[in-house]
Amino acid sequence: MTRSRHTQVAIIGAGPAGLLLSHLLHLRGVEAVVLEVRSRKAVEATVRAGVLEQSTVDLLVACGVGERLLREGFVHRGINLRFDGQTHRIDLHRLTGRAITIYPQHEVLRDLIWTAVAAGREVVFEAHDVRLHDVDTDQPLVSFIRDGDEEELHCDFIAGCDGFHGVSRPSIPSGAIQSFEHQFPFGWLGILVAAPLSSQELIYARHERGFALVSTRTPQVQRMYLQCDPDDDLASWPDERVWHELGLRLETRDGWELIRGEILQRNIVCMRSFVAEPMQYGRLYLAGDAAHIVPPTGAKGLNLAVADVSVLAPALADYFDTGRTELLRDYSAICLPRVWRAQRFSAWMTAALHRLPDMDDYQGRLQLAELEQVVHCPTAAASLAENYAGFPLPEPALGIPWAELAERCVLRPV
């Protein structure tokens, strides 16, 4: 027998967008159920990007899930651009008054999951065969299988937060939304390394052999990337080749050395840009990677997901409080300018730092000239800093007293 029940908002996906949306709705007294195809262990163990904009940090702290973030996150007030053997620091804080915080995405998810469990909110892990029905009516429905049993979740709204490959966006009829997509002709080989810090701040390196990035996860674990062919086999990247290539691309004239360690994990990331317009259809609202993808160069993916739900949560809460639909109606119009601004910046930063296929010497010199402009022109440096550190959250979130509501929520991550 199929079990049927009702909730106000069905949230598809337990990533940053879905879990934060659930939490923000809880603070406003709106009931939501989160459905996730993966296990809790898999969600909490997936290592992803970890650069949080100032506005993302501020919102997480204000709504009561930032205690561990403030304790364990690394605050970086600048980033380093390295090219032609020299390192140039971009002082984000001096140029914008803002900073970034390095705190891995899976740790954000752990904090949100712990808070949900402590509050008794429902997050259904290993929900299989999730399907969306009647999203263009005022009585949408989500069906799924849990532990071999069929269930139906009747709801007032559905939030599609299940990523680029999820079921939410394909549930919208063909022609109802327009997709904009670009596939980059290279990928990133990412490694997780057991080693101390090689740099106090991120290093973005442009080299004739390709791009390299040095980031951090903890004082003992670092994250590094190398530009590679997206079709490369991981077997073709043994440890010695990885370290040799990183050494070449990160070499400087000042004697700086990369600290090696045991490679704990490696993977190849494809690089793509994608935007769906509009980000809504009927009673279905897309957020995070379900609506847009950016190349990781600009560190915008998680931050865009947070910005989306900072608009969607108060819009849904306003509907349940007052019956007004204006914020829900304008959801896409509010979110998309920020999305496209992030697309522009991410595409620019990617083009400025990567070796493009068939790039000739002239194009290579133009690339160097572009980077020289950034580090020597105050206006260009300020533009990079402003985009990288991130802009304030969209207006609808600013009038919502998240901090006041968080004070009433006595449950905190442990």
Beta strands, then each sheet from edge to edge (+ up, - down):
strand 1: 3-12
strand 2: 32-35
strand 3: 51-52
strand 4: 74-76
strand 5: 78-83
strand 6: 86-91
strand 7: 100-102
strand 8: 122-124
strand 9: 128-133
strand 10: 141-146
strand 11: 149-160
strand 12: 178-194
strand 13: 203-206
strand 14: 212-216
strand 15: 221-228
strand 16: 262-277
strand 17: 280-281
strand 18: 284-286
strand 19: 292-293
sheet 1: 8+ 2+ 1+ 11+ 10- 9+
sheet 2: 8+ 2+ 1+ 11+ 18+ 17-
sheet 3: 3+ 7- 4+
sheet 4: 6+ 5- 13- 14+ 15- 12+ 16- 19+
end
